Amino acid sequence: MFAVAAIAALSVVIGLARLVAWGIDRREEQGTKAIRDAAFVAQASAEVRRG
């Protein structure tokens, strides 16, 4: 009985760790996209100024 409870608790901990890692990855991906978009806007603006 103890082994089943330990395995269940371990499964919950692993699941929570994966959920946290997924959330961190999403936040990092959004930050990277924002930087990429800002670089695109800056490049387009520079090209418009050059004529």
Biotite code that builds the C-alpha atoms (Angstrom):
import biotite.structure as struc

atoms = struc.array([
    struc.Atom([0.000, 0.000, 0.000], chain_id="A", res_id=1, res_name="MET", atom_name="CA", element="C"),
    struc.Atom([2.830, 2.382, 0.860], chain_id="A", res_id=2, res_name="PHE", atom_name="CA", element="C"),
    struc.Atom([4.518, 1.712, -2.490], chain_id="A", res_id=3, res_name="ALA", atom_name="CA", element="C"),
    struc.Atom([1.360, 2.635, -4.396], chain_id="A", res_id=4, res_name="VAL", atom_name="CA", element="C"),
    struc.Atom([1.008, 5.888, -2.451], chain_id="A", res_id=5, res_name="ALA", atom_name="CA", element="C"),
    struc.Atom([4.693, 6.715, -3.014], chain_id="A", res_id=6, res_name="ALA", atom_name="CA", element="C"),
    struc.Atom([4.391, 6.088, -6.753], chain_id="A", res_id=7, res_name="ILE", atom_name="CA", element="C"),
    struc.Atom([1.248, 8.237, -6.920], chain_id="A", res_id=8, res_name="ALA", atom_name="CA", element="C"),
    struc.Atom([2.959, 11.082, -5.055], chain_id="A", res_id=9, res_name="ALA", atom_name="CA", element="C"),
    struc.Atom([5.991, 10.812, -7.317], chain_id="A", res_id=10, res_name="LEU", atom_name="CA", element="C"),
    struc.Atom([3.748, 10.959, -10.376], chain_id="A", res_id=11, res_name="SER", atom_name="CA", element="C"),
    struc.Atom([2.085, 14.122, -9.077], chain_id="A", res_id=12, res_name="VAL", atom_name="CA", element="C"),
    struc.Atom([5.447, 15.772, -8.368], chain_id="A", res_id=13, res_name="VAL", atom_name="CA", element="C"),
    struc.Atom([6.765, 14.891, -11.835], chain_id="A", res_id=14, res_name="ILE", atom_name="CA", element="C"),
    struc.Atom([3.574, 16.191, -13.433], chain_id="A", res_id=15, res_name="GLY", atom_name="CA", element="C"),
    struc.Atom([3.806, 19.487, -11.556], chain_id="A", res_id=16, res_name="LEU", atom_name="CA", element="C"),
    struc.Atom([7.467, 19.868, -12.544], chain_id="A", res_id=17, res_name="ALA", atom_name="CA", element="C"),
    struc.Atom([6.588, 19.319, -16.199], chain_id="A", res_id=18, res_name="ARG", atom_name="CA", element="C"),
    struc.Atom([3.765, 21.862, -15.952], chain_id="A", res_id=19, res_name="LEU", atom_name="CA", element="C"),
    struc.Atom([6.111, 24.477, -14.462], chain_id="A", res_id=20, res_name="VAL", atom_name="CA", element="C"),
    struc.Atom([8.741, 23.773, -17.143], chain_id="A", res_id=21, res_name="ALA", atom_name="CA", element="C"),
    struc.Atom([6.096, 24.170, -19.858], chain_id="A", res_id=22, res_name="TRP", atom_name="CA", element="C"),
    struc.Atom([5.041, 27.532, -18.397], chain_id="A", res_id=23, res_name="GLY", atom_name="CA", element="C"),
    struc.Atom([8.634, 28.759, -18.320], chain_id="A", res_id=24, res_name="ILE", atom_name="CA", element="C"),
    struc.Atom([9.167, 27.649, -21.924], chain_id="A", res_id=25, res_name="ASP", atom_name="CA", element="C"),
    struc.Atom([6.035, 29.515, -23.033], chain_id="A", res_id=26, res_name="ARG", atom_name="CA", element="C"),
    struc.Atom([7.157, 32.705, -21.314], chain_id="A", res_id=27, res_name="ARG", atom_name="CA", element="C"),
    struc.Atom([10.615, 32.439, -22.891], chain_id="A", res_id=28, res_name="GLU", atom_name="CA", element="C"),
    struc.Atom([9.068, 31.832, -26.319], chain_id="A", res_id=29, res_name="GLU", atom_name="CA", element="C"),
    struc.Atom([6.888, 34.932, -25.963], chain_id="A", res_id=30, res_name="GLN", atom_name="CA", element="C"),
    struc.Atom([9.903, 37.031, -24.961], chain_id="A", res_id=31, res_name="GLY", atom_name="CA", element="C"),
    struc.Atom([11.877, 35.787, -27.955], chain_id="A", res_id=32, res_name="THR", atom_name="CA", element="C"),
    struc.Atom([8.969, 36.593, -30.270], chain_id="A", res_id=33, res_name="LYS", atom_name="CA", element="C"),
    struc.Atom([8.717, 40.119, -28.870], chain_id="A", res_id=34, res_name="ALA", atom_name="CA", element="C"),
    struc.Atom([12.436, 40.704, -29.484], chain_id="A", res_id=35, res_name="ILE", atom_name="CA", element="C"),
    struc.Atom([12.158, 39.326, -33.028], chain_id="A", res_id=36, res_name="ARG", atom_name="CA", element="C"),
    struc.Atom([9.146, 41.562, -33.764], chain_id="A", res_id=37, res_name="ASP", atom_name="CA", element="C"),
    struc.Atom([10.919, 44.635, -32.388], chain_id="A", res_id=38, res_name="ALA", atom_name="CA", element="C"),
    struc.Atom([13.968, 43.925, -34.564], chain_id="A", res_id=39, res_name="ALA", atom_name="CA", element="C"),
    struc.Atom([11.730, 43.569, -37.617], chain_id="A", res_id=40, res_name="PHE", atom_name="CA", element="C"),
    struc.Atom([10.039, 46.905, -36.909], chain_id="A", res_id=41, res_name="VAL", atom_name="CA", element="C"),
    struc.Atom([13.400, 48.630, -36.372], chain_id="A", res_id=42, res_name="ALA", atom_name="CA", element="C"),
    struc.Atom([14.768, 47.226, -39.618], chain_id="A", res_id=43, res_name="GLN", atom_name="CA", element="C"),
    struc.Atom([11.672, 48.260, -41.583], chain_id="A", res_id=44, res_name="ALA", atom_name="CA", element="C"),
    struc.Atom([11.804, 51.733, -40.072], chain_id="A", res_id=45, res_name="SER", atom_name="CA", element="C"),
    struc.Atom([15.482, 52.095, -41.029], chain_id="A", res_id=46, res_name="ALA", atom_name="CA", element="C"),
    struc.Atom([14.723, 51.019, -44.598], chain_id="A", res_id=47, res_name="GLU", atom_name="CA", element="C"),
    struc.Atom([11.897, 53.550, -44.880], chain_id="A", res_id=48, res_name="VAL", atom_name="CA", element="C"),
    struc.Atom([14.188, 56.359, -43.687], chain_id="A", res_id=49, res_name="ARG", atom_name="CA", element="C"),
    struc.Atom([16.823, 55.431, -46.258], chain_id="A", res_id=50, res_name="ARG", atom_name="CA", element="C"),
    struc.Atom([14.264, 55.804, -48.984], chain_id="A", res_id=51, res_name="GLY", atom_name="CA", element="C"),
])
